[in-house]
Amino acid sequence: MKRYLDFNSYLREIFGERVQRISLDAGLSCPNRDGTISELGCIYCDRLGSGTGAMINRGESIGEQVAKGRIQAEKRYGAKKFIAYFQSFTNTYGPIPRLKELYDTALSPPDVVGLFVATRPDCVNSDILELMRSYQKDHLVWVEYGLQSAHDSTLIAINRGHDVACFERAVHMASGYGLDVCAHVILGLPGETRAMMLGTARYLASLPVKGVKLHLLYVVRGTRLAELYERGEFQCLHRDGYVELVIDFLELLRPDMVIQRLTGDPSPSELVGPAWAKEKSRNLTLIRQRLEERDTWQGKKCLSSTAR
């Protein structure tokens, strides 16, 4: 029995083979760091924009990053088709001609079959979404919004710089353009209870959100969260607690929602804690084992009808 709708299976159903994401760094900034909203950023975000998969590419052109990523992904995974994933910072934060140039370059190789763009919900508008929609004729296109929590009190505490209503507007706007939306959520944010985190799952299930990425809140060097952690003012989730939370969260999502990620993937050299966050394979194994042991699955407790 398949316990959740994983991303690889979703892609195989569409393309009939393995498709691998190539993480890209477009060299863009963020309004929560350049002074437009704030110069501090979110409390967990480091100077690299929390884009650990792309940080090694800083300084290389998009064309160079795509070329290198294709070679690495084919060698490691045997993949023959790829998704251009604009990961670091805010990848719609720029003028339309610049964004079009970036996206066009990333999609120029014929074996790049998808465009995934990670951004903030306060950094999209009709022109940007129309640009993204223009690629749908020949490519799989997703927009990924950082929500992190469906509670305004938490978004204020982490200096997110937008509210939940902004996220909801952005979701409906993208859906109106026929774009698939992925929501990023962080479990273990300061001040959040189990009930609040599960409330975020219920909220997402009620919206036209196609996919979800779950992240563990881990602590990296050079962040304000690290300062709180070192002063003993913040504690990370224990592994067992995180595993149970992930499963509880999955139970409340709609069964048609694609689960793109179940945990974070920190850079070992930057990680302050918890140490177990480095053991991604082990953490995923434990989640799958507990799904079996609890005889549960994604959507088991979902009360929302499929949102369109």
C-alpha positions in Angstrom: 0.0 0.0 0.0 1.3 3.5 -0.9 1.1 5.6 2.2 1.6 9.0 0.6 1.8 10.6 -2.9 5.5 11.1 -3.2 7.1 13.5 -5.8 9.1 10.9 -7.7 6.0 8.8 -8.3 4.1 11.8 -9.5 6.8 12.7 -12.0 7.1 9.1 -13.3 3.3 9.0 -13.9 3.6 12.1 -16.1 6.9 11.4 -17.9 7.2 7.7 -17.6 10.7 7.8 -16.2 12.9 9.4 -13.5 13.0 13.2 -13.6 15.5 15.0 -11.4 15.4 18.6 -10.1 18.5 20.8 -10.7 18.7 23.4 -7.9 19.6 26.8 -9.3 20.8 30.1 -7.8 19.7 33.0 -9.9 21.6 35.6 -7.8 18.4 37.4 -6.9 17.7 38.9 -3.5 14.7 39.1 -1.2 12.6 42.1 -0.1 12.9 40.8 3.5 16.7 41.3 3.3 17.3 44.3 1.0 15.4 46.8 3.2 12.2 46.8 1.2 10.4 45.0 4.1 13.4 44.4 6.4 17.1 43.9 6.4 17.0 41.0 8.9 15.3 38.3 6.9 13.5 35.4 8.5 15.1 34.3 11.8 16.2 30.9 10.3 17.5 32.1 7.0 21.3 32.5 6.6 23.2 34.6 4.1 22.7 31.9 1.4 19.0 32.2 1.5 18.4 28.7 3.0 19.0 27.3 -0.5 21.4 24.6 0.5 20.9 22.7 -2.7 22.0 25.6 -4.8 24.5 27.5 -2.6 27.5 25.8 -4.3 26.5 27.4 -7.6 26.7 31.0 -6.5 28.7 33.0 -9.1 28.0 30.6 -12.0 25.6 31.5 -14.8 22.3 29.8 -15.0 23.5 28.0 -18.2 26.6 26.7 -16.4 24.5 25.6 -13.4 22.1 23.7 -15.6 24.8 22.0 -17.6 26.7 20.9 -14.5 23.5 19.8 -12.8 22.4 17.7 -15.8 25.7 15.8 -15.7 25.6 15.3 -12.0 22.0 14.1 -12.0 22.5 11.7 -14.8 25.6 10.2 -13.1 24.1 9.9 -9.7 20.4 9.0 -10.5 20.5 7.9 -14.1 18.1 10.7 -15.0 17.6 11.7 -18.6 15.0 14.5 -18.0 15.3 17.4 -15.6 13.5 20.2 -13.8 15.0 23.6 -13.5 14.4 24.5 -9.9 15.0 28.1 -8.9 15.6 27.6 -5.2 17.7 30.2 -3.4 16.1 33.5 -2.2 13.1 34.9 -4.0 13.0 33.9 -7.6 10.3 36.2 -8.9 12.0 39.3 -7.3 13.2 41.1 -10.4 12.0 42.9 -13.6 10.1 40.7 -16.1 12.8 40.9 -18.8 15.4 39.6 -16.3 13.1 36.8 -15.1 12.3 35.8 -18.7 16.0 35.6 -19.5 16.7 33.4 -16.5 13.8 31.1 -17.2 14.4 30.9 -20.9 18.1 30.0 -20.4 17.3 27.3 -17.8 14.7 25.7 -20.2 16.8 25.9 -23.3 18.1 22.3 -23.2 15.5 19.9 -24.7 15.8 17.5 -21.8 14.8 20.2 -19.2 11.1 19.4 -19.0 10.0 21.5 -16.0 10.2 24.9 -14.4 9.8 25.2 -10.6 10.1 28.6 -9.1 10.4 29.2 -5.3 9.3 32.6 -4.2 7.4 34.6 -1.6 3.6 35.1 -1.9 4.1 38.9 -1.7 6.4 38.8 -4.8 4.0 37.7 -7.5 1.7 39.7 -9.7 -0.3 39.1 -12.9 2.7 39.8 -15.2 4.9 37.3 -13.4 2.2 34.6 -13.4 1.4 35.2 -17.0 5.1 34.8 -17.8 5.2 31.5 -15.9 2.0 30.3 -17.6 3.6 31.0 -21.0 5.9 28.0 -20.4 3.2 25.5 -19.7 2.7 24.6 -23.4 6.0 22.7 -23.4 6.9 22.3 -19.7 5.6 21.3 -16.3 5.4 24.5 -14.3 5.0 25.0 -10.6 5.2 28.0 -8.3 6.4 27.3 -4.8 5.3 29.7 -2.0 6.9 29.9 1.4 4.1 29.9 3.9 5.9 28.2 6.9 2.8 28.5 9.2 -0.8 29.4 8.8 -0.7 31.5 12.0 0.0 35.2 11.8 1.4 35.3 15.3 4.1 32.8 14.1 4.9 34.7 10.9 5.4 37.9 13.0 7.7 36.0 15.5 9.9 34.7 12.6 9.9 38.0 10.9 8.4 36.6 7.8 7.2 39.9 6.5 3.8 38.9 5.1 0.6 37.5 6.6 -1.5 34.4 5.9 -4.0 36.4 3.9 -1.2 37.3 1.5 -0.4 33.7 1.0 -4.0 32.8 0.3 -4.4 35.6 -2.2 -1.2 34.4 -4.0 -2.5 30.8 -4.1 -5.8 31.8 -5.7 -4.0 34.1 -8.1 -1.7 31.4 -9.3 -4.6 28.9 -9.5 -6.5 31.4 -11.6 -3.6 31.2 -14.1 -3.7 27.4 -14.2 -0.4 27.1 -12.3 0.3 24.3 -9.8 1.2 25.6 -6.3 3.5 24.0 -3.7 3.4 25.3 -0.2 6.5 25.3 2.1 5.8 24.6 5.7 8.3 24.4 8.7 7.5 22.2 11.7 8.9 23.3 15.0 8.8 27.0 14.7 9.2 29.0 17.9 6.0 29.2 20.0 4.0 26.7 17.8 2.1 24.0 19.5 1.2 20.6 17.9 -2.4 21.9 17.5 -1.1 25.0 15.6 1.0 22.9 13.2 -1.8 20.6 12.5 -4.0 23.6 11.9 -1.7 24.5 9.1 -2.3 21.1 7.5 -6.1 21.6 7.7 -5.7 25.1 6.2 -3.7 23.9 3.2 -6.1 21.1 2.5 -8.8 23.7 2.1 -7.0 25.6 -0.6 -6.2 24.9 -4.3 -2.6 23.8 -3.3 -1.2 21.0 -5.4 1.8 20.1 -3.3 3.5 20.5 0.1 7.1 20.6 1.2 7.7 19.9 4.9 10.8 21.1 6.6 12.2 20.5 10.0 13.3 23.8 11.7 17.0 23.2 12.2 19.5 25.8 13.3 22.3 27.1 11.0 25.2 29.3 11.8 24.9 33.0 11.3 21.1 33.3 11.9 19.1 34.9 14.7 17.7 31.6 15.4 21.2 30.4 16.2 21.5 33.2 18.8 18.2 32.1 20.5 19.4 28.5 20.4 22.7 29.3 22.0 21.1 31.3 24.7 18.7 28.4 25.5 15.7 30.3 24.4 14.8 27.8 21.6 14.8 24.1 21.5 14.6 21.9 18.3 12.1 19.1 18.0 13.3 15.6 18.9 13.4 13.1 16.1 10.6 10.9 17.4 8.4 14.0 17.9 9.1 15.2 14.4 8.3 11.8 12.9 5.0 11.7 14.6 4.2 15.2 13.6 4.9 14.5 10.0 2.5 11.6 10.0 -0.2 13.5 11.8 0.3 16.3 9.2 0.0 13.9 6.3 -3.2 12.4 7.6 -4.9 15.8 7.4 -3.8 16.7 3.9 -5.9 15.8 0.8 -4.8 12.5 -0.8 -4.3 14.3 -4.1 -1.6 16.6 -2.8 1.9 15.8 -4.0 4.4 15.5 -1.1 7.6 17.0 -2.5 9.6 16.8 0.7 9.2 15.3 4.2 12.2 16.8 5.9 15.0 19.4 5.4 18.4 18.8 4.0 20.9 21.0 6.0 24.5 21.6 5.0 26.5 19.7 7.6 29.2 22.4 7.8 26.5 25.0 8.7 24.3 23.0 11.0 24.2 23.9 14.7 21.4 21.5 15.6 19.8 19.1 15.9 22.5 16.7 14.9 19.9 14.1 13.7 18.8 16.5 10.9 21.9 15.4 9.0 20.5 11.8 8.8 18.0 12.4 6.0 17.8 8.8 4.8 17.4 7.5 8.3 14.7 10.1 9.0 12.7 9.2 5.9 13.0 5.5 6.8 11.6 6.2 10.2 8.6 8.1 8.8 7.8 5.3 6.4 8.1 2.7 9.2 5.8 4.6 11.5 3.2 5.0 8.7 3.2 1.2 8.5 3.2 0.7 12.2 0.3 3.1 12.7 -1.4 1.7 9.6 -2.2 5.2 8.4 -1.8 7.2 5.2 -2.0 10.6 3.6 -5.6 12.0 3.7 -6.9 9.4 6.3 -8.3 12.2 8.5 -8.8 14.9 5.9 -12.2 16.6 6.2 -11.8 18.9 3.1 -13.2 18.0 -0.2 -10.7 18.3 -3.1 -10.1 22.1 -3.6 -10.1 23.3 -7.2 
